[in-house]
Amino acid sequence: MPPDIQPNRRLNLNNIKQQPQEHPCKGKVVSEDYVEGNFLGLPEQGENVDVVVLQVPYELTTSYGQGTAQGPAACIAASGQVELFDASLGQDIPAGANIYTAPEWDGEGNNLGQQLDNISGYLQPWYIGDCFPMVLGGEHGILPPLVLAAQHHPLVDGDLSRLTVVQIDAHADLREELNGETYSHACAAGRSLDLGIGRLLQVGIRAYSKQESELIQSDERITTFFARDIQSTIHGKAAWSRWLETLHTLTGPVHLTIDIDGLDGSLVPATGTPVPGGLSFWQAIETIEAVFSAPDATVISADVNEIVAQENTPLTQFTAAMLATKAIAAHLKARTEGRWEPHGLQEGRNRNLRESTFFSQQMK
Protein backbone atom coordinates (compact mmCIF):
# COMPACT_ATOMS: atom_id res chain seq x y z
CA MET A 1 0.00 0.00 0.00
CA PRO A 2 1.58 3.34 -0.94
CA PRO A 3 2.31 5.45 2.16
CA ASP A 4 1.53 8.76 0.49
CA ILE A 5 -1.14 9.75 -1.97
CA GLN A 6 -0.57 12.16 -4.78
CA PRO A 7 -3.45 14.62 -5.30
CA ASN A 8 -6.02 13.30 -7.72
CA ARG A 9 -5.79 14.77 -11.18
CA ARG A 10 -8.67 16.99 -12.16
CA LEU A 11 -9.98 17.51 -15.65
CA ASN A 12 -9.57 21.04 -16.97
CA LEU A 13 -12.84 21.56 -18.80
CA ASN A 14 -11.20 24.29 -20.84
CA ASN A 15 -9.07 21.62 -22.47
CA ILE A 16 -12.06 19.66 -23.75
CA LYS A 17 -12.40 20.49 -27.41
CA GLN A 18 -16.08 20.94 -28.15
CA GLN A 19 -16.83 20.05 -31.78
CA PRO A 20 -20.62 20.08 -32.11
CA GLN A 21 -20.45 19.43 -35.84
CA GLU A 22 -18.83 16.03 -35.16
CA HIS A 23 -20.68 15.09 -31.97
CA PRO A 24 -23.07 12.09 -31.92
CA CYS A 25 -25.85 14.48 -30.79
CA LYS A 26 -24.96 17.28 -33.17
CA GLY A 27 -28.65 18.02 -33.73
CA LYS A 28 -29.39 18.88 -30.11
CA VAL A 29 -30.27 22.49 -29.40
CA VAL A 30 -28.88 23.74 -26.09
CA SER A 31 -31.55 25.70 -24.24
CA GLU A 32 -31.04 29.17 -22.81
CA ASP A 33 -31.28 27.85 -19.24
CA TYR A 34 -28.39 25.39 -19.76
CA VAL A 35 -26.08 25.39 -16.72
CA GLU A 36 -22.46 24.42 -17.38
CA GLY A 37 -21.11 22.03 -14.78
CA ASN A 38 -24.53 20.51 -14.02
CA PHE A 39 -25.39 17.01 -15.19
CA LEU A 40 -27.35 17.32 -18.45
CA GLY A 41 -26.94 21.09 -18.06
CA LEU A 42 -30.14 21.16 -16.04
CA PRO A 43 -30.90 24.14 -13.81
CA GLU A 44 -31.74 23.42 -10.19
CA GLN A 45 -34.98 24.62 -8.64
CA GLY A 46 -35.36 25.18 -4.89
CA GLU A 47 -33.54 23.42 -2.08
CA ASN A 48 -35.19 20.01 -2.27
CA VAL A 49 -33.30 17.20 -4.02
CA ASP A 50 -34.99 14.34 -5.85
CA VAL A 51 -31.90 12.99 -7.64
CA VAL A 52 -28.33 13.84 -6.65
CA VAL A 53 -25.39 13.37 -9.02
CA LEU A 54 -22.25 12.67 -6.98
CA GLN A 55 -18.77 12.81 -8.51
CA VAL A 56 -16.05 10.60 -7.03
CA PRO A 57 -12.84 11.22 -9.02
CA TYR A 58 -10.97 8.47 -7.21
CA GLU A 59 -7.95 6.78 -8.78
CA LEU A 60 -5.45 4.99 -6.62
CA THR A 61 -5.33 1.25 -7.41
CA THR A 62 -5.71 1.22 -11.19
CA SER A 63 -3.58 -1.53 -12.70
CA TYR A 64 -3.60 -0.80 -16.44
CA GLY A 65 -4.98 2.39 -18.02
CA GLN A 66 -4.98 5.68 -16.12
CA GLY A 67 -7.28 8.68 -16.08
CA THR A 68 -10.36 7.65 -14.08
CA ALA A 69 -9.80 10.62 -11.75
CA GLN A 70 -10.78 12.81 -14.70
CA GLY A 71 -13.76 10.65 -15.64
CA PRO A 72 -16.62 12.18 -13.64
CA ALA A 73 -15.91 15.72 -14.87
CA ALA A 74 -15.61 14.45 -18.45
CA CYS A 75 -18.94 12.64 -18.07
CA ILE A 76 -20.60 15.81 -16.75
CA ALA A 77 -19.24 17.80 -19.70
CA ALA A 78 -20.40 15.18 -22.21
CA SER A 79 -23.86 14.95 -20.62
CA GLY A 80 -24.64 18.40 -21.95
CA GLN A 81 -25.09 16.82 -25.37
CA VAL A 82 -27.38 13.99 -24.24
CA GLU A 83 -30.99 14.35 -25.34
CA LEU A 84 -33.40 14.90 -22.44
CA PHE A 85 -36.27 12.89 -23.91
CA ASP A 86 -36.50 9.27 -22.76
CA ALA A 87 -38.87 7.06 -24.73
CA SER A 88 -39.62 4.70 -21.84
CA LEU A 89 -40.33 7.58 -19.46
CA GLY A 90 -42.35 9.29 -22.19
CA GLN A 91 -41.18 12.79 -21.38
CA ASP A 92 -38.16 15.00 -21.01
CA ILE A 93 -35.90 14.67 -18.00
CA PRO A 94 -36.20 15.98 -15.28
CA ALA A 95 -39.93 15.25 -15.61
CA GLY A 96 -40.80 17.59 -12.75
CA ALA A 97 -38.02 16.37 -10.46
CA ASN A 98 -35.08 18.40 -9.18
CA ILE A 99 -31.70 16.94 -10.19
CA TYR A 100 -28.85 18.36 -8.13
CA THR A 101 -25.22 18.09 -9.22
CA ALA A 102 -23.33 18.11 -5.92
CA PRO A 103 -19.75 19.39 -5.46
CA GLU A 104 -17.33 16.59 -6.19
CA TRP A 105 -15.56 14.49 -3.57
CA ASP A 106 -12.56 16.42 -2.32
CA GLY A 107 -10.00 13.62 -2.68
CA GLU A 108 -8.67 14.04 0.84
CA GLY A 109 -6.79 11.27 2.62
CA ASN A 110 -3.11 10.53 3.19
CA ASN A 111 -3.43 6.82 2.46
CA LEU A 112 -5.81 4.33 0.89
CA GLY A 113 -7.81 3.65 4.06
CA GLN A 114 -8.37 7.34 4.72
CA GLN A 115 -9.46 7.97 1.14
CA LEU A 116 -11.98 5.12 1.24
CA ASP A 117 -13.33 6.39 4.56
CA ASN A 118 -13.58 9.86 3.09
CA ILE A 119 -15.55 8.55 0.10
CA SER A 120 -17.96 6.73 2.41
CA GLY A 121 -18.37 9.88 4.50
CA TYR A 122 -19.02 11.92 1.35
CA LEU A 123 -21.73 9.53 0.15
CA GLN A 124 -23.45 8.65 3.43
CA PRO A 125 -25.50 11.87 3.86
CA TRP A 126 -27.28 11.05 0.60
CA TYR A 127 -28.39 7.60 1.79
CA ILE A 128 -31.13 8.72 4.17
CA GLY A 129 -33.83 7.70 1.69
CA ASP A 130 -35.12 11.13 0.69
CA CYS A 131 -33.50 11.16 -2.76
CA PHE A 132 -31.83 8.96 -5.35
CA PRO A 133 -28.00 9.01 -5.49
CA MET A 134 -26.40 8.66 -8.94
CA VAL A 135 -22.64 8.25 -8.44
CA LEU A 136 -20.01 8.87 -11.13
CA GLY A 137 -16.51 7.36 -10.74
CA GLY A 138 -13.58 7.04 -10.64
CA GLU A 139 -12.20 3.54 -10.46
CA HIS A 140 -14.42 0.65 -9.33
CA GLY A 141 -12.73 0.73 -5.94
CA ILE A 142 -15.49 3.19 -4.99
CA LEU A 143 -17.91 0.27 -4.57
CA PRO A 144 -17.00 -0.92 -1.03
CA PRO A 145 -17.23 2.58 0.54
CA LEU A 146 -20.48 3.10 -1.37
CA VAL A 147 -21.88 -0.15 0.05
CA LEU A 148 -20.78 0.92 3.53
CA ALA A 149 -22.67 4.21 3.07
CA ALA A 150 -25.72 2.36 1.70
CA GLN A 151 -26.18 0.46 4.95
CA HIS A 152 -27.66 3.68 6.35
CA HIS A 153 -30.52 3.69 3.84
CA PRO A 154 -33.86 3.06 5.61
CA LEU A 155 -34.58 0.01 3.43
CA VAL A 156 -31.24 -1.52 4.39
CA ASP A 157 -31.40 -0.31 7.99
CA GLY A 158 -27.91 -1.46 8.91
CA ASP A 159 -28.39 -5.01 7.60
CA LEU A 160 -26.45 -5.33 4.35
CA SER A 161 -27.72 -8.87 3.84
CA ARG A 162 -30.89 -7.17 2.59
CA LEU A 163 -28.98 -5.46 -0.22
CA THR A 164 -28.51 -6.90 -3.70
CA VAL A 165 -25.79 -5.52 -5.97
CA VAL A 166 -26.30 -5.86 -9.72
CA GLN A 167 -22.98 -5.53 -11.53
CA ILE A 168 -22.31 -4.84 -15.21
CA ASP A 169 -18.62 -5.51 -15.71
CA ALA A 170 -15.98 -7.19 -17.86
CA HIS A 171 -14.19 -8.35 -14.72
CA ALA A 172 -15.54 -10.38 -11.82
CA ASP A 173 -13.75 -8.09 -9.30
CA LEU A 174 -13.72 -10.96 -6.81
CA ARG A 175 -9.96 -11.26 -6.26
CA GLU A 176 -8.55 -11.60 -2.78
CA GLU A 177 -5.87 -9.09 -3.74
CA LEU A 178 -4.10 -7.56 -6.70
CA ASN A 179 -0.50 -6.42 -6.47
CA GLY A 180 -0.71 -6.95 -2.72
CA GLU A 181 -3.74 -4.67 -2.27
CA THR A 182 -6.95 -6.21 -0.91
CA TYR A 183 -8.95 -3.04 -1.69
CA SER A 184 -7.85 -2.87 -5.32
CA HIS A 185 -10.49 -2.09 -7.93
CA ALA A 186 -10.10 -5.76 -8.93
CA CYS A 187 -11.43 -6.76 -5.49
CA ALA A 188 -14.42 -4.39 -5.31
CA ALA A 189 -17.17 -7.02 -5.53
CA GLY A 190 -15.30 -9.38 -3.21
CA ARG A 191 -14.91 -6.73 -0.52
CA SER A 192 -18.60 -5.83 -0.90
CA LEU A 193 -19.45 -9.47 -0.17
CA ASP A 194 -17.17 -9.30 2.86
CA LEU A 195 -19.15 -6.30 4.08
CA GLY A 196 -22.21 -8.54 4.06
CA ILE A 197 -24.29 -7.87 0.95
CA GLY A 198 -26.86 -10.61 0.52
CA ARG A 199 -26.68 -11.16 -3.22
CA LEU A 200 -24.46 -10.32 -6.19
CA LEU A 201 -25.72 -10.58 -9.77
CA GLN A 202 -23.08 -10.13 -12.47
CA VAL A 203 -23.36 -9.83 -16.23
CA GLY A 204 -20.82 -9.39 -19.03
CA ILE A 205 -18.00 -11.10 -17.12
CA ARG A 206 -15.22 -12.28 -19.42
CA ALA A 207 -11.93 -11.60 -17.61
CA TYR A 208 -11.38 -13.45 -14.33
CA SER A 209 -8.92 -15.64 -12.47
CA LYS A 210 -9.09 -19.28 -11.45
CA GLN A 211 -9.68 -18.20 -7.84
CA GLU A 212 -12.58 -16.01 -8.95
CA SER A 213 -14.05 -18.84 -11.03
CA GLU A 214 -13.97 -21.14 -8.03
CA LEU A 215 -15.62 -18.50 -5.83
CA ILE A 216 -18.40 -17.97 -8.38
CA GLN A 217 -19.08 -21.70 -8.31
CA SER A 218 -18.94 -22.07 -4.53
CA ASP A 219 -20.58 -18.92 -3.12
CA GLU A 220 -24.35 -19.19 -3.36
CA ARG A 221 -24.70 -15.42 -3.06
CA ILE A 222 -23.10 -14.95 -6.50
CA THR A 223 -24.94 -15.40 -9.79
CA THR A 224 -22.82 -14.72 -12.87
CA PHE A 225 -23.89 -14.48 -16.49
CA PHE A 226 -20.70 -14.76 -18.54
CA ALA A 227 -20.25 -12.78 -21.74
CA ARG A 228 -19.41 -15.92 -23.70
CA ASP A 229 -22.91 -17.25 -22.93
CA ILE A 230 -25.04 -14.15 -23.45
CA GLN A 231 -23.11 -13.23 -26.60
CA SER A 232 -23.08 -16.73 -28.07
CA THR A 233 -24.21 -16.83 -31.69
CA ILE A 234 -26.04 -20.10 -30.96
CA HIS A 235 -27.40 -19.86 -27.41
CA GLY A 236 -27.02 -16.16 -26.65
CA LYS A 237 -30.68 -15.21 -27.02
CA ALA A 238 -31.82 -17.83 -24.51
CA ALA A 239 -29.08 -16.88 -22.03
CA TRP A 240 -29.98 -13.21 -22.33
CA SER A 241 -33.64 -13.99 -21.67
CA ARG A 242 -32.62 -15.87 -18.52
CA TRP A 243 -30.67 -12.82 -17.36
CA LEU A 244 -33.67 -10.54 -17.79
CA GLU A 245 -35.91 -13.06 -16.06
CA THR A 246 -33.47 -13.21 -13.14
CA LEU A 247 -33.63 -9.43 -12.80
CA HIS A 248 -37.43 -9.58 -12.80
CA THR A 249 -37.28 -11.67 -9.61
CA LEU A 250 -35.23 -9.12 -7.66
CA THR A 251 -36.57 -8.27 -4.22
CA GLY A 252 -35.76 -5.65 -1.61
CA PRO A 253 -33.20 -2.85 -1.91
CA VAL A 254 -30.85 -2.95 -4.92
CA HIS A 255 -27.74 -1.02 -5.93
CA LEU A 256 -26.79 -1.03 -9.62
CA THR A 257 -23.07 -0.70 -10.35
CA ILE A 258 -22.00 -0.18 -13.97
CA ASP A 259 -18.33 -0.56 -14.77
CA ILE A 260 -18.36 0.73 -18.33
CA ASP A 261 -15.80 -1.85 -19.42
CA GLY A 262 -18.71 -4.29 -19.15
CA LEU A 263 -19.71 -2.91 -22.55
CA ASP A 264 -17.80 -3.98 -25.61
CA GLY A 265 -14.47 -2.20 -25.85
CA SER A 266 -15.46 -0.56 -29.14
CA LEU A 267 -18.02 1.54 -27.23
CA VAL A 268 -15.68 2.62 -24.41
CA PRO A 269 -12.13 2.40 -25.77
CA ALA A 270 -10.70 4.87 -23.23
CA THR A 271 -11.90 3.09 -20.09
CA GLY A 272 -9.22 1.77 -17.75
CA THR A 273 -9.27 -1.81 -19.06
CA PRO A 274 -11.28 -2.12 -22.29
CA VAL A 275 -12.12 -5.73 -23.17
CA PRO A 276 -13.64 -7.03 -26.43
CA GLY A 277 -16.72 -9.21 -26.45
CA GLY A 278 -18.87 -7.27 -24.02
CA LEU A 279 -22.44 -6.04 -23.85
CA SER A 280 -23.92 -4.00 -26.65
CA PHE A 281 -25.26 -0.59 -25.76
CA TRP A 282 -28.84 -1.84 -25.99
CA GLN A 283 -28.11 -4.81 -23.74
CA ALA A 284 -26.89 -2.34 -21.12
CA ILE A 285 -30.07 -0.29 -21.57
CA GLU A 286 -32.26 -3.41 -21.27
CA THR A 287 -30.43 -4.36 -18.07
CA ILE A 288 -30.97 -0.92 -16.53
CA GLU A 289 -34.66 -0.94 -17.45
CA ALA A 290 -35.12 -4.48 -16.12
CA VAL A 291 -33.47 -3.71 -12.77
CA PHE A 292 -35.59 -0.62 -12.17
CA SER A 293 -38.82 -2.29 -13.30
CA ALA A 294 -38.52 -5.37 -11.05
CA PRO A 295 -41.91 -5.30 -9.27
CA ASP A 296 -40.68 -6.38 -5.82
CA ALA A 297 -37.41 -4.44 -5.73
CA THR A 298 -36.42 -0.84 -5.01
CA VAL A 299 -33.26 0.51 -6.61
CA ILE A 300 -31.83 2.77 -3.91
CA SER A 301 -28.83 4.03 -5.91
CA ALA A 302 -26.63 3.48 -8.94
CA ASP A 303 -23.11 4.22 -10.07
CA VAL A 304 -21.30 4.43 -13.40
CA ASN A 305 -17.56 3.99 -12.96
CA GLU A 306 -14.19 3.53 -14.70
CA ILE A 307 -14.93 6.56 -16.88
CA VAL A 308 -11.87 7.95 -18.64
CA ALA A 309 -11.84 11.13 -20.72
CA GLN A 310 -11.22 10.08 -24.31
CA GLU A 311 -9.07 12.26 -26.55
CA ASN A 312 -10.10 13.29 -30.07
CA THR A 313 -13.64 11.94 -29.61
CA PRO A 314 -15.98 12.04 -26.59
CA LEU A 315 -17.31 8.52 -27.26
CA THR A 316 -16.29 6.94 -23.93
CA GLN A 317 -17.52 9.70 -21.65
CA PHE A 318 -20.61 10.25 -23.81
CA THR A 319 -21.52 6.56 -23.53
CA ALA A 320 -21.10 6.80 -19.75
CA ALA A 321 -23.29 9.90 -19.65
CA MET A 322 -26.02 8.12 -21.62
CA LEU A 323 -25.97 5.17 -19.21
CA ALA A 324 -26.20 7.48 -16.19
CA THR A 325 -29.02 9.39 -17.88
CA LYS A 326 -30.86 6.14 -18.54
CA ALA A 327 -30.56 5.14 -14.88
CA ILE A 328 -31.98 8.50 -13.81
CA ALA A 329 -34.84 8.19 -16.31
CA ALA A 330 -35.59 4.66 -15.07
CA HIS A 331 -35.65 5.95 -11.50
CA LEU A 332 -38.04 8.75 -12.43
CA LYS A 333 -40.30 6.20 -14.11
CA ALA A 334 -40.20 4.03 -10.98
CA ARG A 335 -41.33 7.08 -8.99
CA THR A 336 -44.30 7.66 -11.27
CA GLU A 337 -45.28 3.98 -11.09
CA GLY A 338 -45.04 3.75 -7.30
CA ARG A 339 -41.91 1.55 -7.12
CA TRP A 340 -39.90 4.21 -5.33
CA GLU A 341 -41.00 6.60 -2.63
CA PRO A 342 -39.03 8.91 -0.32
CA HIS A 343 -38.37 8.00 3.30
CA GLY A 344 -38.10 10.61 6.01
CA LEU A 345 -37.85 14.36 5.68
CA GLN A 346 -36.13 16.13 2.81
CA GLU A 347 -32.77 17.46 3.99
CA GLY A 348 -31.98 19.69 1.02
CA ARG A 349 -28.65 20.32 -0.69
CA ASN A 350 -26.35 21.25 2.17
CA ARG A 351 -25.35 18.07 4.00
CA ASN A 352 -22.46 17.55 6.37
CA LEU A 353 -19.89 14.87 5.64
CA ARG A 354 -20.00 11.89 7.98
CA GLU A 355 -16.93 10.57 9.72
CA SER A 356 -15.83 7.04 8.93
CA THR A 357 -12.83 5.08 10.20
CA PHE A 358 -13.88 1.61 9.02
CA PHE A 359 -11.36 1.16 6.24
CA SER A 360 -8.51 2.73 8.17
CA GLN A 361 -9.16 0.24 10.97
CA GLN A 362 -9.26 -2.64 8.49
CA MET A 363 -5.85 -1.71 7.11
CA LYS A 364 -4.00 -1.35 10.39
KATA-V16501 format. One record per backbone hydrogen bond with DSSP energy under -0.5 kcal/mol. CO is the residue of the C=O (numbers start at 1). NH is the residue of the N-H. If there is no record, write none. Layout:
BEGIN
co = (CO,CO)
nh = (NH,NH)
END
This chain:
BEGIN
co = (11,12,13,15,16,17,19,19,20,23,25,28,31,34,35,38,39,41,44,50,51,52,52,53,54,54,55,56,56,58,65,67,67,68,68,70,71,72,73,74,75,76,77,78,79,84,86,86,91,92,94,97,98,98,98,99,100,100,111,112,113,114,115,116,117,118,119,120,121,121,123,124,129,131,132,133,133,134,135,136,137,138,139,140,141,142,143,144,145,146,147,148,149,150,151,153,153,156,158,159,160,160,163,163,164,164,165,165,166,166,167,167,168,170,170,173,173,178,180,181,181,184,185,186,187,188,189,190,191,192,192,193,199,200,200,201,202,203,205,207,209,210,211,212,213,214,215,218,219,221,223,224,225,225,226,226,227,229,232,235,236,237,238,239,240,241,242,243,244,245,246,247,250,252,253,254,254,255,255,256,256,257,257,258,258,259,260,262,264,264,268,271,272,275,279,280,281,282,283,284,285,286,287,288,289,290,291,294,296,298,298,300,301,302,303,304,305,306,307,311,314,315,316,317,318,319,320,321,322,323,324,325,326,327,328,329,330,331,332,333,334,334,335,349,357,358,359,361)
nh = (13,15,16,17,18,19,22,23,23,26,28,30,34,36,38,41,42,35,46,132,100,54,134,102,56,136,105,58,138,139,64,70,309,71,72,74,75,76,77,78,79,80,80,81,82,93,90,91,86,95,97,99,50,51,100,101,53,102,115,116,117,118,119,120,121,122,123,124,125,354,126,127,343,133,52,135,302,54,304,56,307,306,142,143,145,146,147,148,149,150,151,151,152,153,158,156,157,159,160,162,163,198,198,199,166,255,167,201,168,257,169,203,259,206,207,189,190,181,182,178,184,187,188,175,191,192,193,194,195,196,197,196,165,202,223,167,225,169,227,172,213,214,215,216,217,218,219,220,222,200,202,226,204,205,229,230,231,232,236,239,240,241,242,243,244,245,246,247,248,249,249,250,296,298,164,300,301,166,257,258,303,168,259,260,305,262,263,279,267,268,271,274,65,265,264,284,285,286,287,288,289,290,291,292,293,294,294,297,252,254,300,133,256,135,258,137,260,272,71,313,318,319,320,321,322,323,324,325,326,327,328,329,330,331,332,333,334,335,336,337,339,340,338,351,361,362,363,364)
END
